[in-house]
Amino acid sequence: MILSNPVPDEFAMDEATIDDAIAKAVELSVEEHIAGEKSTPFLLSKVCELTGGASLRANIEIVRNNARVAAQIAKLYSELER
């Protein structure tokens, strides 16, 4: 089963804003010759910087929301087993 769980609306970012930040971060990674295992930390850091921290807040809330939904599913599933 695949479950899609979006970021809560109050933490969602404008699509153009995040897309622009990602494109700029990728461009900077190419200019600075960032590759391999250094790519992800570099890109996340740059996107966070370019969005004024909004992307980090959104990512944190995605994790929190995923944990909340997983707990709800686990509770309901455990009730089925009784």
C-alpha positions in Angstrom: 0.0 0.0 0.0 1.2 3.5 -0.8 -0.1 6.3 1.3 0.3 10.0 0.3 0.3 12.5 3.1 0.9 16.1 2.1 2.4 18.8 4.2 -0.3 20.5 6.3 -1.7 23.6 4.5 -0.4 26.0 7.1 3.1 24.9 6.4 2.8 24.4 2.6 5.0 26.6 0.4 4.0 28.4 -2.7 5.0 26.2 -5.6 6.8 28.9 -7.6 8.9 29.9 -4.5 10.1 26.4 -3.7 10.7 25.5 -7.4 12.8 28.7 -7.8 14.8 28.0 -4.7 15.5 24.4 -5.8 16.5 25.5 -9.3 18.8 28.1 -7.9 20.3 25.6 -5.4 20.9 23.1 -8.2 22.5 25.9 -10.3 24.8 26.8 -7.4 25.8 23.1 -6.9 26.9 22.9 -10.5 28.9 26.1 -10.3 30.5 24.9 -7.1 31.1 21.4 -8.4 29.1 19.8 -5.6 28.4 16.1 -6.4 27.9 12.7 -4.9 27.2 12.4 -1.2 27.7 16.1 -0.7 24.8 17.0 -3.0 21.8 16.4 -0.6 23.2 18.4 2.4 24.3 21.2 0.1 20.9 21.4 -1.7 18.9 21.2 1.5 21.0 23.9 3.1 20.8 26.2 0.1 17.1 25.8 -0.3 16.6 26.5 3.4 18.7 29.6 3.0 17.0 30.8 -0.1 13.5 30.3 1.4 14.4 32.0 4.7 14.0 28.8 6.6 10.5 28.1 5.3 11.5 24.8 3.5 13.0 23.5 6.8 9.9 24.3 8.7 7.8 22.6 6.0 10.0 19.5 6.1 9.8 19.3 9.9 6.0 19.5 9.7 5.9 16.8 7.0 7.8 14.5 9.4 5.5 15.4 12.3 2.4 14.9 10.2 3.7 11.5 8.8 4.2 10.4 12.4 0.8 11.5 13.4 -0.9 9.7 10.5 1.2 6.6 11.1 0.1 6.5 14.7 -3.5 6.9 13.7 -3.2 4.0 11.2 -1.4 1.8 13.8 -4.1 2.5 16.4 -6.9 1.7 13.9 -5.1 -1.4 12.7 -4.5 -2.7 16.2 -8.3 -2.3 16.9 -9.0 -4.6 13.9 -6.9 -7.3 15.4 -8.9 -7.6 18.6 
